[in-house]
Amino acid sequence: MIRRNGLSLFFLVIFVLALAGQSIAGLGAYNDDQLGSGGDPVSWGAYVTSADFAVDVAENWQSEYLQFLLFIMVTVWLVQRGSPESKSDGTGDQVRPGSPEWAKTGGLRTMLFANSLGLVMGAAFVLSWYAQSVAGTAAYNREQLSRLQDPVTWPEYVASPDFWDRTLQNWQSEFLAVLSMVALSIYLRQRESPESKPVGAPHGETGTDV
Amino acid sequence: MIALPVSACAAGAGPDVEEAAGRFFAAVAAGQGAAACALLTDAAAASLPEPCATSILDAGLRGGPAEEVAVWGSEAQVRLARDTVFLHRGPGGWRVRGAGCRPDGERPYDCEVSG
């Protein structure tokens, strides 16, 4: 069981550890700010349920889901144009014994299933970006009031430099990471990794089953 | 009782904030400087010339009826008829961190008492 799901379990464990680490480090930084501005330090429980923690988490989640959404959708389009083995969408003549039920039934269910990964990633992106905007409004307004400034409404916050600074600083790093992966994997190899072309594959080979 | 507009995640804190602001201005209006100073944050009290109990009464603070309350986490703002006050929630409850405040464009409010 564990061996068969090792990849998922590994990333689940390091995700939980990293999130816990973020909560501890974030609490320290938050309390430093509080003391520096004449406020009071808060407990770990108060911090992890605060808007400040929520916005820091959500802004990273939305950018990761956007990264995978774009990677999934853009590579589908490119592969359709240039990769013969991926022109079919897995329904119709590629249905075989053991195919998921929704891949075989046709109609709306198959259409949904055929796009389910993109749809779920897209929904996760939209929801986490919305969560970032809501939590960001609350965190921003707490800071505004602590500086003796007026709070803003949600539409005002979504149009504010703070919201777009948080958003774009995450997006640019994700786009750079994807660009690096796409470009470097042309010439570089990682033996036995399915994310790499085989070591002996020519540099010009595209559409490798990775 | 007048229902005031309250904008906040924790809208339930609105009455507590309004009450704290009301007690502060009631103490000032009654000439109870020590009681008013006890409702300030430590930093706000320290920003006033000693003794706080005297200087708080000389600051010309006049509140009036509360018109709008905003609460965001541990910070709050109450707009009154003749003043805008800022409050902070600490272990002892809501305390005034800014009073006698006038807007100054995009900059922080210009307050007679702040800290």
Interface residues (C-beta under 8 A of the other chain):
Chain A: G38 G39 D40 V42 S50 A51 D52 A138 A139 N141 R142 Q144 L145 S146 R147 L148 Q149 D150 P151 T153
Chain B: S7 C9 T41 D42 A43 A70 W72 G73 S74 E75 A76 Q77 F86 H88 G90 P91 R97 G98 C101 P103 E106 R107 P108 Y109 C111 S114 G115
